[in-house]
């Protein structure tokens, strides 16, 4: 087959692969797990260093 005829098949395969990856991220909730384990501790560390004004 010529390269021009293979291009739609490669694009379809790439799209299917991208869909599979994004579906796995959605299905296993990997984005929230990443935020909980990697980003949240950094944010909490920074937030805990902010001086507080406590009004009782």
mmCIF file as Biopython writes it, N, C-alpha, C and O atoms, coordinates in Angstrom:
data_model
#
loop_
_atom_site.group_PDB
_atom_site.id
_atom_site.type_symbol
_atom_site.label_atom_id
_atom_site.label_alt_id
_atom_site.label_comp_id
_atom_site.label_asym_id
_atom_site.label_entity_id
_atom_site.label_seq_id
_atom_site.pdbx_PDB_ins_code
_atom_site.Cartn_x
_atom_site.Cartn_y
_atom_site.Cartn_z
_atom_site.occupancy
_atom_site.B_iso_or_equiv
_atom_site.auth_seq_id
_atom_site.auth_asym_id
_atom_site.pdbx_PDB_model_num
ATOM 1   N N  . UNK A ? 1  ? 0.835   -1.185 0.000  1.0 0.0 1  A 1 
ATOM 2   C CA . UNK A ? 1  ? 0.000   0.000  0.000  1.0 0.0 1  A 1 
ATOM 3   C C  . UNK A ? 1  ? 0.877   1.244  0.000  1.0 0.0 1  A 1 
ATOM 4   O O  . UNK A ? 1  ? 1.993   1.244  0.519  1.0 0.0 1  A 1 
ATOM 5   N N  . UNK A ? 2  ? 0.361   2.266  -0.575 1.0 0.0 2  A 1 
ATOM 6   C CA . UNK A ? 2  ? 1.121   3.512  -0.602 1.0 0.0 2  A 1 
ATOM 7   C C  . UNK A ? 2  ? 1.001   4.214  0.744  1.0 0.0 2  A 1 
ATOM 8   O O  . UNK A ? 2  ? 0.136   3.892  1.559  1.0 0.0 2  A 1 
ATOM 9   N N  . UNK A ? 3  ? 1.879   5.170  0.953  1.0 0.0 3  A 1 
ATOM 10  C CA . UNK A ? 3  ? 1.879   5.905  2.220  1.0 0.0 3  A 1 
ATOM 11  C C  . UNK A ? 3  ? 0.603   6.706  2.400  1.0 0.0 3  A 1 
ATOM 12  O O  . UNK A ? 3  ? 0.133   6.890  3.523  1.0 0.0 3  A 1 
ATOM 13  N N  . UNK A ? 4  ? 0.043   7.179  1.305  1.0 0.0 4  A 1 
ATOM 14  C CA . UNK A ? 4  ? -1.179  7.978  1.387  1.0 0.0 4  A 1 
ATOM 15  C C  . UNK A ? 4  ? -2.365  7.133  1.830  1.0 0.0 4  A 1 
ATOM 16  O O  . UNK A ? 4  ? -3.250  7.626  2.529  1.0 0.0 4  A 1 
ATOM 17  N N  . UNK A ? 5  ? -2.391  5.869  1.431  1.0 0.0 5  A 1 
ATOM 18  C CA . UNK A ? 5  ? -3.482  4.992  1.841  1.0 0.0 5  A 1 
ATOM 19  C C  . UNK A ? 5  ? -3.312  4.506  3.278  1.0 0.0 5  A 1 
ATOM 20  O O  . UNK A ? 5  ? -4.293  4.168  3.941  1.0 0.0 5  A 1 
ATOM 21  N N  . UNK A ? 6  ? -2.083  4.469  3.756  1.0 0.0 6  A 1 
ATOM 22  C CA . UNK A ? 6  ? -1.820  4.023  5.121  1.0 0.0 6  A 1 
ATOM 23  C C  . UNK A ? 6  ? -2.073  5.117  6.153  1.0 0.0 6  A 1 
ATOM 24  O O  . UNK A ? 6  ? -2.261  4.820  7.332  1.0 0.0 6  A 1 
ATOM 25  N N  . UNK A ? 7  ? -2.080  6.366  5.730  1.0 0.0 7  A 1 
ATOM 26  C CA . UNK A ? 7  ? -2.245  7.484  6.657  1.0 0.0 7  A 1 
ATOM 27  C C  . UNK A ? 7  ? -3.560  7.423  7.430  1.0 0.0 7  A 1 
ATOM 28  O O  . UNK A ? 7  ? -3.532  7.587  8.650  1.0 0.0 7  A 1 
ATOM 29  N N  . UNK A ? 8  ? -4.708  7.199  6.793  1.0 0.0 8  A 1 
ATOM 30  C CA . UNK A ? 8  ? -5.945  7.103  7.587  1.0 0.0 8  A 1 
ATOM 31  C C  . UNK A ? 8  ? -5.929  5.946  8.586  1.0 0.0 8  A 1 
ATOM 32  O O  . UNK A ? 8  ? -6.478  6.064  9.681  1.0 0.0 8  A 1 
ATOM 33  N N  . UNK A ? 9  ? -5.303  4.832  8.214  1.0 0.0 9  A 1 
ATOM 34  C CA . UNK A ? 9  ? -5.225  3.702  9.135  1.0 0.0 9  A 1 
ATOM 35  C C  . UNK A ? 9  ? -4.349  4.028  10.339 1.0 0.0 9  A 1 
ATOM 36  O O  . UNK A ? 9  ? -4.667  3.649  11.467 1.0 0.0 9  A 1 
ATOM 37  N N  . UNK A ? 10 ? -3.248  4.728  10.097 1.0 0.0 10 A 1 
ATOM 38  C CA . UNK A ? 10 ? -2.377  5.125  11.195 1.0 0.0 10 A 1 
ATOM 39  C C  . UNK A ? 10 ? -3.078  6.139  12.093 1.0 0.0 10 A 1 
ATOM 40  O O  . UNK A ? 10 ? -2.944  6.083  13.315 1.0 0.0 10 A 1 
ATOM 41  N N  . UNK A ? 11 ? -3.820  7.058  11.499 1.0 0.0 11 A 1 
ATOM 42  C CA . UNK A ? 11 ? -4.550  8.039  12.302 1.0 0.0 11 A 1 
ATOM 43  C C  . UNK A ? 11 ? -5.637  7.357  13.121 1.0 0.0 11 A 1 
ATOM 44  O O  . UNK A ? 11 ? -5.854  7.712  14.280 1.0 0.0 11 A 1 
ATOM 45  N N  . UNK A ? 12 ? -6.319  6.386  12.534 1.0 0.0 12 A 1 
ATOM 46  C CA . UNK A ? 12 ? -7.348  5.649  13.245 1.0 0.0 12 A 1 
ATOM 47  C C  . UNK A ? 12 ? -6.739  4.844  14.395 1.0 0.0 12 A 1 
ATOM 48  O O  . UNK A ? 12 ? -7.303  4.802  15.489 1.0 0.0 12 A 1 
ATOM 49  N N  . UNK A ? 13 ? -5.619  4.221  14.160 1.0 0.0 13 A 1 
ATOM 50  C CA . UNK A ? 13 ? -4.926  3.475  15.216 1.0 0.0 13 A 1 
ATOM 51  C C  . UNK A ? 13 ? -4.431  4.386  16.320 1.0 0.0 13 A 1 
ATOM 52  O O  . UNK A ? 13 ? -4.531  4.052  17.500 1.0 0.0 13 A 1 
ATOM 53  N N  . UNK A ? 14 ? -3.898  5.534  15.942 1.0 0.0 14 A 1 
ATOM 54  C CA . UNK A ? 14 ? -3.443  6.495  16.946 1.0 0.0 14 A 1 
ATOM 55  C C  . UNK A ? 14 ? -4.595  7.034  17.774 1.0 0.0 14 A 1 
ATOM 56  O O  . UNK A ? 14 ? -4.475  7.197  18.989 1.0 0.0 14 A 1 
ATOM 57  N N  . UNK A ? 15 ? -5.722  7.311  17.109 1.0 0.0 15 A 1 
ATOM 58  C CA . UNK A ? 15 ? -6.910  7.773  17.831 1.0 0.0 15 A 1 
ATOM 59  C C  . UNK A ? 15 ? -7.444  6.712  18.781 1.0 0.0 15 A 1 
ATOM 60  O O  . UNK A ? 15 ? -7.859  7.019  19.898 1.0 0.0 15 A 1 
ATOM 61  N N  . UNK A ? 16 ? -7.430  5.458  18.330 1.0 0.0 16 A 1 
ATOM 62  C CA . UNK A ? 16 ? -7.892  4.369  19.192 1.0 0.0 16 A 1 
ATOM 63  C C  . UNK A ? 16 ? -6.957  4.200  20.389 1.0 0.0 16 A 1 
ATOM 64  O O  . UNK A ? 16 ? -7.412  3.950  21.505 1.0 0.0 16 A 1 
ATOM 65  N N  . UNK A ? 17 ? -5.666  4.334  20.160 1.0 0.0 17 A 1 
ATOM 66  C CA . UNK A ? 17 ? -4.710  4.249  21.264 1.0 0.0 17 A 1 
ATOM 67  C C  . UNK A ? 17 ? -4.888  5.392  22.254 1.0 0.0 17 A 1 
ATOM 68  O O  . UNK A ? 17 ? -4.846  5.173  23.465 1.0 0.0 17 A 1 
ATOM 69  N N  . UNK A ? 18 ? -5.083  6.589  21.762 1.0 0.0 18 A 1 
ATOM 70  C CA . UNK A ? 18 ? -5.315  7.743  22.623 1.0 0.0 18 A 1 
ATOM 71  C C  . UNK A ? 18 ? -6.604  7.576  23.418 1.0 0.0 18 A 1 
ATOM 72  O O  . UNK A ? 18 ? -6.659  7.907  24.602 1.0 0.0 18 A 1 
ATOM 73  N N  . UNK A ? 19 ? -7.636  7.063  22.763 1.0 0.0 19 A 1 
ATOM 74  C CA . UNK A ? 19 ? -8.897  6.803  23.459 1.0 0.0 19 A 1 
ATOM 75  C C  . UNK A ? 19 ? -8.702  5.773  24.556 1.0 0.0 19 A 1 
ATOM 76  O O  . UNK A ? 19 ? -9.246  5.934  25.649 1.0 0.0 19 A 1 
ATOM 77  N N  . UNK A ? 20 ? -7.945  4.725  24.295 1.0 0.0 20 A 1 
ATOM 78  C CA . UNK A ? 20 ? -7.716  3.687  25.299 1.0 0.0 20 A 1 
ATOM 79  C C  . UNK A ? 20 ? -6.978  4.251  26.509 1.0 0.0 20 A 1 
ATOM 80  O O  . UNK A ? 20 ? -7.300  3.915  27.649 1.0 0.0 20 A 1 
ATOM 81  N N  . UNK A ? 21 ? -5.996  5.105  26.263 1.0 0.0 21 A 1 
ATOM 82  C CA . UNK A ? 21 ? -5.244  5.694  27.375 1.0 0.0 21 A 1 
ATOM 83  C C  . UNK A ? 21 ? -6.135  6.613  28.198 1.0 0.0 21 A 1 
ATOM 84  O O  . UNK A ? 21 ? -6.138  6.529  29.426 1.0 0.0 21 A 1 
ATOM 85  N N  . UNK A ? 22 ? -6.892  7.492  27.541 1.0 0.0 22 A 1 
ATOM 86  C CA . UNK A ? 22 ? -7.749  8.413  28.278 1.0 0.0 22 A 1 
ATOM 87  C C  . UNK A ? 22 ? -8.877  7.666  28.992 1.0 0.0 22 A 1 
ATOM 88  O O  . UNK A ? 22 ? -9.293  8.074  30.077 1.0 0.0 22 A 1 
ATOM 89  N N  . UNK A ? 23 ? -9.371  6.593  28.407 1.0 0.0 23 A 1 
ATOM 90  C CA . UNK A ? 23 ? -10.401 5.804  29.070 1.0 0.0 23 A 1 
ATOM 91  C C  . UNK A ? 23 ? -9.845  5.126  30.316 1.0 0.0 23 A 1 
ATOM 92  O O  . UNK A ? 23 ? -10.530 5.059  31.337 1.0 0.0 23 A 1 
ATOM 93  N N  . UNK A ? 24 ? -8.615  4.623  30.250 1.0 0.0 24 A 1 
ATOM 94  C CA . UNK A ? 24 ? -7.998  3.999  31.425 1.0 0.0 24 A 1 
ATOM 95  C C  . UNK A ? 24 ? -7.787  5.033  32.528 1.0 0.0 24 A 1 
ATOM 96  O O  . UNK A ? 24 ? -8.002  4.732  33.702 1.0 0.0 24 A 1 
ATOM 97  N N  . UNK A ? 25 ? -7.373  6.242  32.170 1.0 0.0 25 A 1 
ATOM 98  C CA . UNK A ? 25 ? -7.212  7.315  33.156 1.0 0.0 25 A 1 
ATOM 99  C C  . UNK A ? 25 ? -8.547  7.621  33.812 1.0 0.0 25 A 1 
ATOM 100 O O  . UNK A ? 25 ? -8.612  7.783  35.031 1.0 0.0 25 A 1 
ATOM 101 N N  . UNK A ? 26 ? -9.612  7.703  33.025 1.0 0.0 26 A 1 
ATOM 102 C CA . UNK A ? 26 ? -10.946 7.982  33.554 1.0 0.0 26 A 1 
ATOM 103 C C  . UNK A ? 26 ? -11.465 6.819  34.398 1.0 0.0 26 A 1 
ATOM 104 O O  . UNK A ? 26 ? -12.001 7.040  35.484 1.0 0.0 26 A 1 
ATOM 105 N N  . UNK A ? 27 ? -11.317 5.600  33.921 1.0 0.0 27 A 1 
ATOM 106 C CA . UNK A ? 27 ? -11.894 4.428  34.580 1.0 0.0 27 A 1 
ATOM 107 C C  . UNK A ? 27 ? -11.252 4.174  35.943 1.0 0.0 27 A 1 
ATOM 108 O O  . UNK A ? 27 ? -11.944 3.859  36.910 1.0 0.0 27 A 1 
ATOM 109 N N  . UNK A ? 28 ? -9.937  4.311  36.015 1.0 0.0 28 A 1 
ATOM 110 C CA . UNK A ? 28 ? -9.230  4.054  37.262 1.0 0.0 28 A 1 
ATOM 111 C C  . UNK A ? 28 ? -9.024  5.321  38.092 1.0 0.0 28 A 1 
ATOM 112 O O  . UNK A ? 28 ? -8.363  5.271  39.129 1.0 0.0 28 A 1 
ATOM 113 N N  . UNK A ? 29 ? -9.575  6.447  37.659 1.0 0.0 29 A 1 
ATOM 114 C CA . UNK A ? 29 ? -9.505  7.715  38.383 1.0 0.0 29 A 1 
ATOM 115 C C  . UNK A ? 29 ? -8.060  8.109  38.672 1.0 0.0 29 A 1 
ATOM 116 O O  . UNK A ? 29 ? -7.748  8.573  39.769 1.0 0.0 29 A 1 
ATOM 117 N N  . UNK A ? 30 ? -7.187  7.927  37.697 1.0 0.0 30 A 1 
ATOM 118 C CA . UNK A ? 30 ? -5.759  8.149  37.899 1.0 0.0 30 A 1 
ATOM 119 C C  . UNK A ? 30 ? -5.406  9.618  38.060 1.0 0.0 30 A 1 
ATOM 120 O O  . UNK A ? 30 ? -4.401  9.942  38.692 1.0 0.0 30 A 1 
ATOM 121 N N  . UNK A ? 31 ? -6.208  10.509 37.504 1.0 0.0 31 A 1 
ATOM 122 C CA . UNK A ? 31 ? -5.902  11.929 37.652 1.0 0.0 31 A 1 
ATOM 123 C C  . UNK A ? 31 ? -6.068  12.372 39.093 1.0 0.0 31 A 1 
ATOM 124 O O  . UNK A ? 31 ? -5.239  13.127 39.602 1.0 0.0 31 A 1 
ATOM 125 N N  . UNK A ? 32 ? -7.118  11.922 39.761 1.0 0.0 32 A 1 
ATOM 126 C CA . UNK A ? 32 ? -7.329  12.293 41.162 1.0 0.0 32 A 1 
ATOM 127 C C  . UNK A ? 32 ? -6.322  11.592 42.072 1.0 0.0 32 A 1 
ATOM 128 O O  . UNK A ? 32 ? -5.903  12.159 43.082 1.0 0.0 32 A 1 
ATOM 129 N N  . UNK A ? 33 ? -5.932  10.371 41.726 1.0 0.0 33 A 1 
ATOM 130 C CA . UNK A ? 33 ? -4.921  9.679  42.514 1.0 0.0 33 A 1 
ATOM 131 C C  . UNK A ? 33 ? -3.587  10.397 42.400 1.0 0.0 33 A 1 
ATOM 132 O O  . UNK A ? 33 ? -2.862  10.513 43.388 1.0 0.0 33 A 1 
ATOM 133 N N  . UNK A ? 34 ? -3.252  10.880 41.215 1.0 0.0 34 A 1 
ATOM 134 C CA . UNK A ? 34 ? -2.019  11.639 41.032 1.0 0.0 34 A 1 
ATOM 135 C C  . UNK A ? 34 ? -2.053  12.911 41.859 1.0 0.0 34 A 1 
ATOM 136 O O  . UNK A ? 34 ? -1.074  13.244 42.526 1.0 0.0 34 A 1 
ATOM 137 N N  . UNK A ? 35 ? -3.180  13.630 41.823 1.0 0.0 35 A 1 
ATOM 138 C CA . UNK A ? 35 ? -3.288  14.858 42.600 1.0 0.0 35 A 1 
ATOM 139 C C  . UNK A ? 35 ? -3.202  14.575 44.097 1.0 0.0 35 A 1 
ATOM 140 O O  . UNK A ? 35 ? -2.562  15.327 44.831 1.0 0.0 35 A 1 
ATOM 141 N N  . UNK A ? 36 ? -3.836  13.504 44.554 1.0 0.0 36 A 1 
ATOM 142 C CA . UNK A ? 36 ? -3.844  13.192 45.976 1.0 0.0 36 A 1 
ATOM 143 C C  . UNK A ? 36 ? -2.461  12.795 46.485 1.0 0.0 36 A 1 
ATOM 144 O O  . UNK A ? 36 ? -2.091  13.158 47.601 1.0 0.0 36 A 1 
ATOM 145 N N  . UNK A ? 37 ? -1.700  12.061 45.691 1.0 0.0 37 A 1 
ATOM 146 C CA . UNK A ? 37 ? -0.416  11.560 46.161 1.0 0.0 37 A 1 
ATOM 147 C C  . UNK A ? 37 ? 0.749   12.492 45.853 1.0 0.0 37 A 1 
ATOM 148 O O  . UNK A ? 37 ? 1.747   12.467 46.573 1.0 0.0 37 A 1 
ATOM 149 N N  . UNK A ? 38 ? 0.661   13.305 44.818 1.0 0.0 38 A 1 
ATOM 150 C CA . UNK A ? 38 ? 1.802   14.122 44.410 1.0 0.0 38 A 1 
ATOM 151 C C  . UNK A ? 38 ? 1.591   15.613 44.641 1.0 0.0 38 A 1 
ATOM 152 O O  . UNK A ? 38 ? 2.483   16.284 45.159 1.0 0.0 38 A 1 
ATOM 153 N N  . UNK A ? 39 ? 0.455   16.131 44.274 1.0 0.0 39 A 1 
ATOM 154 C CA . UNK A ? 39 ? 0.246   17.579 44.296 1.0 0.0 39 A 1 
ATOM 155 C C  . UNK A ? 39 ? -0.284  18.047 45.643 1.0 0.0 39 A 1 
ATOM 156 O O  . UNK A ? 39 ? 0.149   19.085 46.144 1.0 0.0 39 A 1 
ATOM 157 N N  . UNK A ? 40 ? -1.211  17.306 46.240 1.0 0.0 40 A 1 
ATOM 158 C CA . UNK A ? 40 ? -1.841  17.752 47.487 1.0 0.0 40 A 1 
ATOM 159 C C  . UNK A ? 40 ? -0.851  17.945 48.626 1.0 0.0 40 A 1 
ATOM 160 O O  . UNK A ? 40 ? -0.972  18.935 49.348 1.0 0.0 40 A 1 
ATOM 161 N N  . UNK A ? 41 ? 0.123   17.057 48.834 1.0 0.0 41 A 1 
ATOM 162 C CA . UNK A ? 41 ? 1.092   17.320 49.909 1.0 0.0 41 A 1 
ATOM 163 C C  . UNK A ? 41 ? 1.872   18.626 49.709 1.0 0.0 41 A 1 
ATOM 164 O O  . UNK A ? 41 ? 2.178   19.318 50.679 1.0 0.0 41 A 1 
ATOM 165 N N  . UNK A ? 42 ? 2.185   18.954 48.486 1.0 0.0 42 A 1 
ATOM 166 C CA . UNK A ? 42 ? 2.889   20.212 48.213 1.0 0.0 42 A 1 
ATOM 167 C C  . UNK A ? 42 ? 1.988   21.392 48.543 1.0 0.0 42 A 1 
ATOM 168 O O  . UNK A ? 42 ? 2.434   22.363 49.156 1.0 0.0 42 A 1 
ATOM 169 N N  . UNK A ? 43 ? 0.728   21.316 48.143 1.0 0.0 43 A 1 
ATOM 170 C CA . UNK A ? 43 ? -0.205  22.397 48.435 1.0 0.0 43 A 1 
ATOM 171 C C  . UNK A ? 43 ? -0.449  22.533 49.936 1.0 0.0 43 A 1 
ATOM 172 O O  . UNK A ? 43 ? -0.497  23.649 50.453 1.0 0.0 43 A 1 
ATOM 173 N N  . UNK A ? 44 ? -0.603  21.422 50.635 1.0 0.0 44 A 1 
ATOM 174 C CA . UNK A ? 44 ? -0.820  21.479 52.073 1.0 0.0 44 A 1 
ATOM 175 C C  . UNK A ? 44 ? 0.401   22.035 52.789 1.0 0.0 44 A 1 
ATOM 176 O O  . UNK A ? 44 ? 0.263   22.816 53.731 1.0 0.0 44 A 1 
ATOM 177 N N  . UNK A ? 45 ? 1.576   21.650 52.362 1.0 0.0 45 A 1 
ATOM 178 C CA . UNK A ? 45 ? 2.801   22.171 52.966 1.0 0.0 45 A 1 
ATOM 179 C C  . UNK A ? 45 ? 2.859   23.682 52.799 1.0 0.0 45 A 1 
ATOM 180 O O  . UNK A ? 45 ? 3.206   24.401 53.737 1.0 0.0 45 A 1 
ATOM 181 N N  . UNK A ? 46 ? 2.524   24.157 51.629 1.0 0.0 46 A 1 
ATOM 182 C CA . UNK A ? 46 ? 2.543   25.599 51.376 1.0 0.0 46 A 1 
ATOM 183 C C  . UNK A ? 46 ? 1.432   26.303 52.161 1.0 0.0 46 A 1 
ATOM 184 O O  . UNK A ? 46 ? 1.655   27.375 52.724 1.0 0.0 46 A 1 
ATOM 185 N N  . UNK A ? 47 ? 0.259   25.715 52.200 1.0 0.0 47 A 1 
ATOM 186 C CA . UNK A ? 47 ? -0.874  26.326 52.892 1.0 0.0 47 A 1 
ATOM 187 C C  . UNK A ? 47 ? -0.641  26.388 54.398 1.0 0.0 47 A 1 
ATOM 188 O O  . UNK A ? 47 ? -1.053  27.348 55.049 1.0 0.0 47 A 1 
ATOM 189 N N  . UNK A ? 48 ? 0.018   25.371 54.957 1.0 0.0 48 A 1 
ATOM 190 C CA . UNK A ? 48 ? 0.287   25.348 56.396 1.0 0.0 48 A 1 
ATOM 191 C C  . UNK A ? 48 ? 1.323   26.381 56.807 1.0 0.0 48 A 1 
ATOM 192 O O  . UNK A ? 48 ? 1.393   26.733 57.984 1.0 0.0 48 A 1 
ATOM 193 N N  . UNK A ? 49 ? 2.116   26.868 55.891 1.0 0.0 49 A 1 
ATOM 194 C CA . UNK A ? 49 ? 3.129   27.872 56.215 1.0 0.0 49 A 1 
ATOM 195 C C  . UNK A ? 49 ? 2.580   29.294 56.234 1.0 0.0 49 A 1 
ATOM 196 O O  . UNK A ? 49 ? 3.284   30.213 56.653 1.0 0.0 49 A 1 
ATOM 197 N N  . UNK A ? 50 ? 1.349   29.499 55.796 1.0 0.0 50 A 1 
ATOM 198 C CA . UNK A ? 50 ? 0.756   30.837 55.767 1.0 0.0 50 A 1 
ATOM 199 C C  . UNK A ? 50 ? 0.426   31.261 57.195 1.0 0.0 50 A 1 
ATOM 200 O O  . UNK A ? 50 ? -0.224  30.512 57.924 1.0 0.0 50 A 1 
ATOM 201 N N  . UNK A ? 51 ? 0.872   32.466 57.609 1.0 0.0 51 A 1 
ATOM 202 C CA . UNK A ? 51 ? 0.536   32.914 58.954 1.0 0.0 51 A 1 
ATOM 203 C C  . UNK A ? 51 ? -0.971  33.167 59.094 1.0 0.0 51 A 1 
ATOM 204 O O  . UNK A ? 51 ? -1.618  33.674 58.178 1.0 0.0 51 A 1 
ATOM 205 N N  . UNK A ? 52 ? -1.504  32.806 60.249 1.0 0.0 52 A 1 
ATOM 206 C CA . UNK A ? 52 ? -2.937  32.928 60.499 1.0 0.0 52 A 1 
ATOM 207 C C  . UNK A ? 52 ? -3.218  34.090 61.441 1.0 0.0 52 A 1 
ATOM 208 O O  . UNK A ? 52 ? -2.417  34.406 62.321 1.0 0.0 52 A 1 
ATOM 209 N N  . UNK A ? 53 ? -4.342  34.702 61.243 1.0 0.0 53 A 1 
ATOM 210 C CA . UNK A ? 53 ? -4.874  35.692 62.182 1.0 0.0 53 A 1 
ATOM 211 C C  . UNK A ? 53 ? -6.124  35.073 62.783 1.0 0.0 53 A 1 
ATOM 212 O O  . UNK A ? 53 ? -7.162  34.994 62.125 1.0 0.0 53 A 1 
ATOM 213 N N  . UNK A ? 54 ? -6.028  34.642 64.013 1.0 0.0 54 A 1 
ATOM 214 C CA . UNK A ? 54 ? -7.136  33.962 64.666 1.0 0.0 54 A 1 
ATOM 215 C C  . UNK A ? 54 ? -7.948  34.968 65.477 1.0 0.0 54 A 1 
ATOM 216 O O  . UNK A ? 54 ? -7.426  35.597 66.398 1.0 0.0 54 A 1 
ATOM 217 N N  . UNK A ? 55 ? -9.193  35.114 65.141 1.0 0.0 55 A 1 
ATOM 218 C CA . UNK A ? 55 ? -10.086 35.975 65.878 1.0 0.0 55 A 1 
ATOM 219 C C  . UNK A ? 55 ? -11.083 35.103 66.636 1.0 0.0 55 A 1 
ATOM 220 O O  . UNK A ? 55 ? -11.855 34.350 66.042 1.0 0.0 55 A 1 
ATOM 221 N N  . UNK A ? 56 ? -11.045 35.222 67.962 1.0 0.0 56 A 1 
ATOM 222 C CA . UNK A ? 56 ? -11.937 34.405 68.787 1.0 0.0 56 A 1 
ATOM 223 C C  . UNK A ? 56 ? -13.000 35.310 69.397 1.0 0.0 56 A 1 
ATOM 224 O O  . UNK A ? 56 ? -13.865 34.837 70.133 1.0 0.0 56 A 1 
#
